[in-house]
Amino acid sequence: YAAEGWITADAVCYKEFVSFDFKKNIYLEFVVLENFEANSMFLKYDKIKDYKILFPESSYTPMEATLEITNEHSQWIDINKEISKITFEIKSSYEDPSESQCGLQEISFYGRDT
């Protein structure tokens, strides 16, 4: 983790993942992902391209999505599921995924208690 956001632990972007555990089940309506907003950070790190969203403690089908290569706006993905854990698995990046460190400024969750 970085003070400015989240960055991969090593220089192999496509093998990284980040998981979030919630204290109890929540109904997750959508998730907002944001690349680094500051140009210095945006240019320093590779950008995540394709990723998979997994729901490890449920039978929900994984979701796949593509993150736009921009630092001008946030991007959201509808989830609409009752969950207690969610994992984001990086599948590719815009540069060389085997030779680059990538990251995000922020991941925000929007939902409610069940």
Secondary structure, 3 states (H helix, E strand, C coil): CECCEEECCCCEHHHCEEEEEEEEEEEEEEEEEECCCCHHHHHHCECECEEEEECCCCCCCCEEEECCCCCCCCEEEEEEEEEEEEEEEECCECCCCCCECEEECEEEEEEEEC
